[in-house]
């Protein structure tokens, strides 16, 4: 019986993957970004290739966030956001000449030196029916002195 047991163990050991091969296939645990409340530089790209810049503030109110954008020469609009892990989504509305434009942004929260960076996509209706991109780069927390 002992020779058969050694043969089975030898066969199992020979077919087992090496530890370094197993480590390559194990998904790495993602570090969750901490507090995202604060001031951000906003840079985006619309579907037609037009770029825009502005400032965005994210303020936590319990389990939700208030998001305010000031884009370009003064377009102001406000939205509400929710977070799940390292994903942040915000809806918003912007009054316009032809009625209210409504939109949604979805960001991936990324750790960066100095504070979080939010990279994402957004869409609006009425709108071009295309995904557009936006990045929010952390400036400072709300409670820091100016």
Protein Blocks (a to p, Z undefined) as FASTA:
>chain_A
ZZmmmmmmmmmmmmpccfklmmmmpccdddddddfbdcdddddddfkopacdddddddde
hjbccddddehjlpacddddddehjaccdddddddfkbccdddddddddddehiacdddd
ddddddehiacddddddfbdfklcZZ
